[in-house]
Amino acid sequence: MFYVKERLSDTTEITVQIHYNNVFCACPGCGCPVQVDLADLFSDDDADLYSSSVYCPDCSQKLMEERR
């Protein structure tokens, strides 16, 4: 089981299990939340959490159009 643990205060700590449906990141284009499938992200051997980013559908579309 993987989980995230965060200390909220000296007496309070929260632990949340990581599942396929509760991992999100902020879109680097617009900042909106984007749900991330970690299995898809890590299917590429070069992926890591520190240098990876996931764009929302709208920003992804804009990037694709700009690259044409």
C-alpha positions in Angstrom: 0.0 0.0 0.0 1.3 3.5 -0.9 0.1 6.5 1.0 0.7 10.2 1.5 1.3 11.4 5.0 1.1 15.1 6.0 1.5 16.7 9.4 -1.2 19.3 9.9 0.0 20.4 13.4 2.1 19.1 16.3 -0.8 16.8 17.3 -2.5 16.1 14.0 -1.4 14.0 11.1 -3.3 12.7 8.1 -2.6 9.6 6.0 -4.3 9.0 2.7 -4.0 5.8 0.7 -3.0 6.3 -2.9 -5.5 4.7 -5.4 -6.0 4.9 -9.1 -8.7 7.6 -8.7 -7.3 9.9 -6.1 -4.0 11.2 -7.6 -4.1 14.7 -9.1 -1.6 17.4 -10.2 -2.0 21.0 -11.3 -1.9 21.5 -15.1 1.2 23.5 -15.8 -0.7 25.5 -18.4 -3.7 26.7 -16.5 -3.4 25.3 -13.0 -6.6 23.3 -13.0 -6.6 19.9 -11.3 -5.9 17.0 -13.5 -6.5 13.4 -12.4 -3.3 11.3 -13.0 -3.1 7.5 -13.5 0.2 6.6 -12.0 0.3 3.3 -13.9 0.1 5.2 -17.2 2.7 7.8 -16.0 5.2 5.2 -15.0 4.7 2.9 -18.0 7.6 4.9 -19.5 10.8 3.9 -17.9 12.0 7.5 -17.8 9.2 9.0 -15.8 9.5 10.3 -12.3 7.3 12.4 -10.0 9.7 15.3 -9.8 10.1 16.1 -13.5 6.7 14.9 -14.8 3.7 17.1 -15.4 0.3 16.4 -16.9 -1.7 18.9 -18.9 -5.5 19.2 -18.9 -7.3 18.3 -22.1 -7.8 21.9 -23.1 -4.1 22.8 -22.7 -3.0 19.6 -24.3 -5.1 20.5 -27.4 -3.6 24.0 -27.5 -0.1 22.6 -27.3 -0.8 20.1 -30.1 -2.2 22.8 -32.3 0.8 25.1 -31.7 3.2 22.3 -32.7 1.6 21.7 -36.1 
